[in-house]
Amino acid sequence: VKHYYHIAPQIVERIERDSSKMALYKAIYQKIRHILQLIEQSKDEEAVREYGQMVEDLQQKYCVAS
C-alpha cells in the first residue's frame, strides 16, 4: 500500500499529460472492474497478480520509478 501511495500520484500526473488520457482511463476502469470480478469469485491471488501487473505496466509506460 505504501508503494502505491508513492507512485500513484506520479502515474496520474503523467496520464493527465497524455493526449489519449480518456481512452487510458477507460481501459484502467475496465481492468479494475475485471479485477473486482475476480475478487467476487474468490480469486484473490489472481486479482492481486493482475492489479500488480497493471500498476507495473503503467509505471513502465510513464517512466515512474519505484
Phi, psi and chi 1 to 4 in degrees:
 res  aa     phi    psi   chi1   chi2   chi3   chi4
   1 VAL       -  -42.7  173.3      -      -      -
   2 LYS   -58.5  -42.1 -175.4  177.7  179.4 -179.0
   3 HIS   -59.8  -45.2  174.8   68.1      -      -
   4 TYR   -59.8  -46.3  169.8   79.9      -      -
   5 TYR   -66.3  -21.7  -78.2  111.5      -      -
   6 HIS   -79.0  -44.4  173.0   72.7      -      -
   7 ILE   -92.7  -28.2   63.6  165.7      -      -
   8 ALA   -55.8  -47.5      -      -      -      -
   9 PRO   -61.2  -34.3  -23.4   33.8      -      -
  10 GLN   -68.5  -40.9  -64.2  172.6   61.4      -
  11 ILE   -63.5  -46.8  -68.0  171.3      -      -
  12 VAL   -61.2  -41.8  170.6      -      -      -
  13 GLU   -58.2  -43.1  179.4 -177.6  -44.8      -
  14 ARG   -73.6  -36.6  -74.5  170.0  174.1   87.9
  15 ILE   -61.1  -41.0  -70.4  172.2      -      -
  16 GLU   -60.0  -26.2  -77.8  -63.4  -50.2      -
  17 ARG   -86.8   -9.7  -68.2 -171.3 -128.0  150.6
  18 ASP   -80.2  131.4 -166.5  -45.9      -      -
  19 SER   -65.8  -19.6   61.9      -      -      -
  20 SER  -106.6   31.7   60.2      -      -      -
  21 LYS   -60.7  -35.9   69.2 -179.1  178.9 -177.7
  22 MET   -65.9  -41.6  -66.7  -50.0  -67.6      -
  23 ALA   -64.9  -38.3      -      -      -      -
  24 LEU   -67.5  -44.2 -175.1   55.3      -      -
  25 TYR   -60.8  -38.2  -78.7  134.1      -      -
  26 LYS   -64.3  -42.8 -175.2  176.3 -179.5  178.2
  27 ALA   -64.4  -40.8      -      -      -      -
  28 ILE   -63.7  -43.3  -68.5  168.9      -      -
  29 TYR   -59.5  -44.8  175.8   75.7      -      -
  30 GLN   -63.2  -40.3  -66.9  -60.5  -38.1      -
  31 LYS   -64.5  -42.6 -176.5   66.1  172.1  179.7
  32 ILE   -66.2  -37.3  -70.0  172.6      -      -
  33 ARG   -60.8  -41.6  -74.8 -173.9   58.3 -179.5
  34 HIS   -63.0  -43.5  170.5   70.0      -      -
  35 ILE   -62.3  -41.1  -68.2  166.8      -      -
  36 LEU   -62.1  -38.0  -72.6  172.5      -      -
  37 GLN   -62.6  -40.2  -71.4  174.8  -16.0      -
  38 LEU   -60.3  -43.0  -67.7  172.6      -      -
  39 ILE   -62.7  -43.4  -67.1  167.7      -      -
  40 GLU   -62.3  -26.4  -70.8  168.8   -8.0      -
  41 GLN   -91.8   11.4  -62.8  168.0    3.8      -
  42 SER    60.4   31.9  -61.9      -      -      -
  43 LYS  -102.6   58.7  -63.5  179.1  179.8  178.4
  44 ASP   -62.1  -42.9  -61.7  -20.5      -      -
  45 GLU   -62.9  -41.7  -71.1 -180.0   25.7      -
  46 GLU   -65.6  -39.8 -173.0  176.2  -11.7      -
  47 ALA   -62.0  -45.7      -      -      -      -
  48 VAL   -63.1  -42.1  168.5      -      -      -
  49 ARG   -61.5  -47.3 -157.0  168.7   31.1 -107.4
  50 GLU   -67.6  -38.2  -71.1 -158.1   25.1      -
  51 TYR   -64.7  -45.7  178.6   79.3      -      -
  52 GLY   -59.5  -40.2      -      -      -      -
  53 GLN   -66.9  -39.7 -174.2   62.6   56.5      -
  54 MET   -61.4  -46.9  178.9 -173.2   72.6      -
  55 VAL   -64.0  -43.5  171.7      -      -      -
  56 GLU   -60.7  -43.1 -175.4  178.3  -42.5      -
  57 ASP   -61.4  -42.7  -68.5  -14.2      -      -
  58 LEU   -65.6  -39.5  -71.0  168.2      -      -
  59 GLN   -58.8  -46.1  -88.0 -173.2  -89.3      -
  60 GLN   -67.9  -43.5  -70.9  177.7    1.4      -
  61 LYS   -60.1  -40.4  178.0  174.9 -179.4  155.9
  62 TYR  -104.3   14.1  -69.2  103.9      -      -
  63 CYS    51.2   51.1  -59.0      -      -      -
  64 VAL  -100.9  121.2  173.6      -      -      -
  65 ALA   -76.8  149.5      -      -      -      -
  66 SER   -72.0      -  -64.5      -      -      -
